[in-house]
Amino acid sequence: MTTATKITYTSASGDLDEFHRRFDEAVAQVRKTSGRLHPFYIDGQPIKTDEEPVVDRSPIDTSHILGRFAAATPSHVDAAVQAARRGRAGWAGQSWQDRVGILRRAATIIRERKYELAALMSLEVGKSRLEAMGDAEESADLIDYYCKQMEDADGFVRAMARITPVERNTDVLRPYGVFACIAPFNFPLALSAGMSSAALVAGNTVVYKPAEDTPWTGLELYHIYRDAGVSPGAFQILFGRREEIGDSLWQHPGIDGVVFTGSKAVGLRIHARLSGRWIKPCLLELGGKNATVVLRSADLDAAAEGVMRSAFSLQNQKCSATSRVYVEQSVLTPFLERLIEKTRAIRMGDPSERDVFYGPVINQRAVDRFEAAVAQARKEGTILLGGGRLTGGSFDRGYYVAPTLARLPLESTLYQDELFVPFVAIGEVADLDQAIRETNRVEYGLTAGIFSADPRDIARFFDEVEAGVCYANKRTGATTGAWPGAQPFCGWKGSGSTGKGGCGPYYVAQFMREQSRTVIEA
């Protein structure tokens, strides 16, 4: 009997030969169906427009047009929000058990379609096979985990104490209404499914805008919800360019809350301007500038592998990726030798192919950021490895840049700025004191990692580091790999807004507001 394959970002189990066979078939099917014109959907109706469509090109080969997607305008935003407002009563009026049942069916459908979804994300984002399948698997697990939160809380209805014998007091969490859900490109299914399913299971309706770079994956999520039984009024999807519909969506007066994953600059602008007549919920995950600390007692081989995997999986285009490393002086040279060796051994190429670890960055803007960072690093320090475009053969057809390691003075702004490209700044520190100071010197506070054999170092690091997701001695990814129900993904400082993260036990409750109910029974 064949063992079912289960892939996460840091582990794999089951028959991998069967996995690759099915992945090959799925890639062929996605390629076969590429190039079509797709509508967006308002109240269950397909909408095409006369606007210039959003053209979805693969970063692996920019001549490969995955599809063309009808571009929405502000008037379509208004229509979608109005449809979501009309759909509120029907969706929220269903029992929470019915909503859970529908969303659990959505999770089941994702698992049934996971090969096709993963193949699509590999081509659309430039994910390796394991990364893409991890994205699909996490999407289903996120939905199930948020459904379980609703079940464990009995629908968030709780009997309260009585002050007098004749009263019955109940505490209820109720949905806000309509949420705008604005998703990024890097985890186009997992983050979209996680944000939207939490809003939906809580009884809200959703207007969803996938990233401009990944509209096809967003459309597949719409199909999954539709096929699971989510009502037409409960979930709207719009395609479009950020500058044309992004602001009009979250600024619409009919929006009751926003859930957003993206850049700190955009998130802070939404947070500052969302609320007018009253405070609206604004759930933000805003990226990071994540540090790994390597101390003299560390297993240097594990540290080098953990940094390499965390830095260059998905080409550093993860909010959680290691982008700076602080190494204790006495072990800097041997650590760098190991890190360079492991980075040189990365298999690069078309990530939809078997055993390729490293693919392209998402678009030309990412290439430009990479080249600017490399130019600055050459002025300020030393490029240890990489530092250029990958050229020749298939590399010439996509957005390929080399995984890059740079030794830099600690004063460099390259330790401060989120780049979202495969560039790692490496610095020397005297001890753990200095490492913690440097780690905390940035505006972000998402993930952080440490490698040390001394439990006292680890305990102190966890107590003093200003980050919401912390790891010690994680060879499979120094600062990456959070999974639903295992590692809550909570950003501190400039990396988040609520102090409670996705993948964690308090997430769903944030999509509801509290109501106290007292009934006098005399």
Buried (B, 14 or more C-beta within 10 A) or exposed (E): EEEEBBBBBBEBEEEBEEBBEBBBEBBEBBBEEBEEEBBBBBBBEEBEBEBEBBEBBBBBBBEBBBBBBBBBBBEBBBBBBBBBBEBBEEBBEBEBEEBBBBBBBBBBBBBEBBBBBBBBBBBBBBBBBBBBBBBBBBBBBBBBBBBBBBBEBEBBEEEEEEEEEEBEBEEBBBBBBBBBBBBBBBBBBBBBBBBBBBBBBBBBBBBBBBBBBBBBBBBBBBEBBBEBBBBBBBBBBBBBEBEBBBBBBBBBEBBBBBBBBBBBEBBBEBBEEBEEEEEBBBBBBBBBBBBBBBBBEBBBBBBBBBBBBBBBBBBBBBBBBBBBBBBBEEBBEEBBEBBBEBBEEBEBBBBBBBEBBBBBBBBEEBBEBBBBBBEBBEEBBEBBBBBEBBEEEBBEBBBBBBBBBBBBEBEBEBBBBBBBBBBBBBBBBEEBEBBBEBBBEBBBBBBBBBBBEBEEBBEBBBEEBBBBBBBBBBBBBBBBBBBBBEBBBBBBBBBBBBEBBBBBBEBBBBBBBEEEEEEEEE
